[in-house]
Amino acid sequence: MTDQSDPMYDSPTYLMFETVRLVRRTAARMLPGQPRLPHLLVLWCVARSGPLSQREVAERLSMDPGDLVGIVDTLEKAGHVERRRDPGDRRRYALDATENGRLFLGESLDARVRLNELLFEPLSPAERRLFKEMLLRVLAHHDDRFAGTLQRTGRAAEPMPDRASS
């Protein structure tokens, strides 16, 4: 072994890639049969701000509208979301969370808390806060949806993924 650093281990993007892979593997093991995070994000957005058109959901979450169709189909089939005619524009549909969807979302978010606790167990509470704040700073720099997440004190607030980006 040499004293030179390894370019891959020195790369934050590579380390983030490996972290995402770890999250997916751990989530699949810990939460079998649970939908992946994009499904929960869509359900969360609709439950929090609905009824919304699919276009509005795609814009708020910065998702490709084509990808959103399959996610909404899955959520609708599971009984978590309903497509209804938009009373303001009968040509389009509005998405709304069902009561079953809201209950499912609450349970899923609780399960994600346990997942985060397991994944970030090696970090102290202060390190977890710092890690989250650093991630939010990077995201806020590049994505308007996260711009309001840092308070004047530099402390991170909850992200606002349902805020429309302009």
GIDAZI-V450144 format. One record per residue. PHI is phi in whole degrees, -180 to 180 (none if undefined). D_CENTER is the distance of its C-alpha to the mean C-alpha in Angstrom with 2 decimals. Layout:
phi:PHI d_center:D_CENTER
phi:PHI d_center:D_CENTER
This chain:
phi:none d_center:39.65
phi:-100 d_center:39.96
phi:-82 d_center:39.07
phi:-70 d_center:36.98
phi:-77 d_center:33.23
phi:-93 d_center:31.15
phi:-59 d_center:29.33
phi:-71 d_center:26.40
phi:-71 d_center:25.95
phi:-87 d_center:26.42
phi:-95 d_center:23.58
phi:-59 d_center:20.25
phi:-67 d_center:18.65
phi:-65 d_center:20.25
phi:-64 d_center:19.22
phi:-65 d_center:15.49
phi:-58 d_center:16.06
phi:-67 d_center:17.76
phi:-66 d_center:15.17
phi:-62 d_center:12.49
phi:-62 d_center:15.37
phi:-62 d_center:16.08
phi:-60 d_center:12.67
phi:-62 d_center:13.05
phi:-63 d_center:16.69
phi:-67 d_center:16.32
phi:-63 d_center:13.71
phi:-62 d_center:16.11
phi:-75 d_center:18.99
phi:-79 d_center:17.77
phi:-126 d_center:16.04
phi:-61 d_center:18.24
phi:82 d_center:17.77
phi:-77 d_center:14.28
phi:-69 d_center:11.97
phi:-74 d_center:9.47
phi:-56 d_center:5.73
phi:-57 d_center:6.13
phi:-65 d_center:8.56
phi:-67 d_center:6.94
phi:-62 d_center:4.67
phi:-65 d_center:8.23
phi:-62 d_center:10.05
phi:-61 d_center:8.59
phi:-62 d_center:9.45
phi:-70 d_center:12.73
phi:-66 d_center:13.61
phi:-80 d_center:13.27
phi:-125 d_center:14.94
phi:-71 d_center:16.64
phi:-74 d_center:18.82
phi:-135 d_center:17.43
phi:-74 d_center:18.63
phi:-61 d_center:16.62
phi:-62 d_center:17.41
phi:-64 d_center:16.02
phi:-63 d_center:12.64
phi:-59 d_center:12.70
phi:-66 d_center:13.86
phi:-64 d_center:11.49
phi:-100 d_center:8.36
phi:53 d_center:10.78
phi:-109 d_center:10.88
phi:-70 d_center:14.29
phi:-57 d_center:16.02
phi:-66 d_center:17.65
phi:-69 d_center:14.58
phi:-65 d_center:13.45
phi:-57 d_center:16.88
phi:-66 d_center:16.57
phi:-65 d_center:13.29
phi:-65 d_center:15.04
phi:-57 d_center:18.19
phi:-65 d_center:16.76
phi:-66 d_center:15.33
phi:-69 d_center:18.70
phi:-62 d_center:20.73
phi:-78 d_center:19.24
phi:83 d_center:20.21
phi:-94 d_center:16.85
phi:-136 d_center:17.07
phi:-119 d_center:20.33
phi:-98 d_center:21.43
phi:-128 d_center:24.22
phi:-61 d_center:26.50
phi:-74 d_center:25.55
phi:-62 d_center:28.56
phi:-80 d_center:28.48
phi:-152 d_center:28.62
phi:-64 d_center:29.92
phi:-79 d_center:29.14
phi:-121 d_center:25.39
phi:-104 d_center:23.15
phi:-114 d_center:20.78
phi:-97 d_center:17.92
phi:-141 d_center:17.95
phi:-78 d_center:16.58
phi:-84 d_center:19.46
phi:-61 d_center:20.58
phi:-59 d_center:19.84
phi:-64 d_center:16.24
phi:-66 d_center:15.93
phi:-64 d_center:17.61
phi:-61 d_center:15.53
phi:-61 d_center:12.27
phi:-59 d_center:14.11
phi:-64 d_center:15.30
phi:-68 d_center:12.07
phi:-67 d_center:10.58
phi:-62 d_center:14.02
phi:-65 d_center:13.89
phi:-68 d_center:10.74
phi:-63 d_center:12.89
phi:-63 d_center:15.67
phi:-61 d_center:13.82
phi:-62 d_center:13.03
phi:-60 d_center:16.65
phi:-67 d_center:18.00
phi:-64 d_center:16.27
phi:-104 d_center:17.17
phi:-54 d_center:20.47
phi:-67 d_center:22.59
phi:-96 d_center:21.49
phi:-71 d_center:23.20
phi:-55 d_center:21.44
phi:-66 d_center:22.55
phi:-67 d_center:21.22
phi:-63 d_center:17.74
phi:-61 d_center:17.84
phi:-63 d_center:19.23
phi:-59 d_center:16.74
phi:-62 d_center:13.80
phi:-63 d_center:16.04
phi:-67 d_center:16.89
phi:-62 d_center:13.42
phi:-64 d_center:12.84
phi:-64 d_center:16.30
phi:-63 d_center:15.73
phi:-62 d_center:12.65
phi:-63 d_center:14.71
phi:-67 d_center:17.63
phi:-110 d_center:16.18
phi:-141 d_center:13.72
phi:-58 d_center:15.04
phi:-62 d_center:11.82
phi:-104 d_center:11.90
phi:-61 d_center:15.70
phi:-87 d_center:16.19
phi:-86 d_center:14.37
phi:-104 d_center:17.51
phi:-78 d_center:20.47
phi:-57 d_center:23.99
phi:-76 d_center:24.55
phi:90 d_center:21.99
phi:-80 d_center:19.95
phi:-83 d_center:16.21
phi:-107 d_center:15.08
phi:-65 d_center:11.85
phi:-66 d_center:9.54
phi:-118 d_center:10.18
phi:-66 d_center:7.68
phi:-94 d_center:10.23
phi:-78 d_center:13.07
phi:-66 d_center:14.83
phi:-91 d_center:15.67
phi:-104 d_center:19.37
